[in-house]
Amino acid sequence: MSKKLIIGNWKMNGSISLLHDFSEILDKENFIIALPYPLIPFAKSINPNVKIAAQDCSIFRGKGAYTGEISADMLKEFGAEYVIVGHSERREFFNESGSIINKKVKNALLAELKIIYCVSENFENQIKNDLEGVDTNIIMAYEPISAIGTGITPSTDDVFAVTTRIKNLWDTKILYGGSVNSSNISDFLGIENVNGVLVGGASLKLDEVKSMLWD
Ligand code: PEP
């Protein structure tokens, strides 16, 4: 398969033993794994060449009295190379607004993390509010809410049309995310504008990920 990016997002799932099961594929060139925070240094110790994304970062920088928070600077030190910002689950369950996401994006850039910034159907407003004052290139992930975890995917024509509109606003690499699995991945990776996929549920299954990486 092409060398388009495959990013697995384990969300609040996974375990030390599952990570061990994944050890043989952790350093695949086009694979990035978005891990729960405690697994980040652990994955590095299993395979120093693994490319790791954190799933979020704090609105605060550096170190400080912010119980429970993990800063972008800390994530960088612990072994993350990327960070996901603005995932729809953060927006929905943690009420993340444009000003919060904007701070996170700026902190992540200052920490020299690469950003995987997620937008949904409401991408025009999201980009306007979340990326105010940001002029660095970031990877965007188009993840329609209707497709996340539902098994219902948009047509490739729809994804092409929306990603074209996104590219007109922000010309960068774009990923598609929403119910991607080993059976439909080639449809999405075949779309001209799509530089990779963000995979949730299916990324917890080793066989699924292997066939996505090797097909
Ligand atoms: C996601 O976590 O961003 C996602 C798209 O999840 P799923 O693949 O399970 O729909």
Residues whose N, C-alpha, C, O or C-beta is under 5 A from the ligand:
A	BS01	PEP	N9 A147 I148 G149 T150 G177 G178 S179 V180 L198 V199 G200 G201
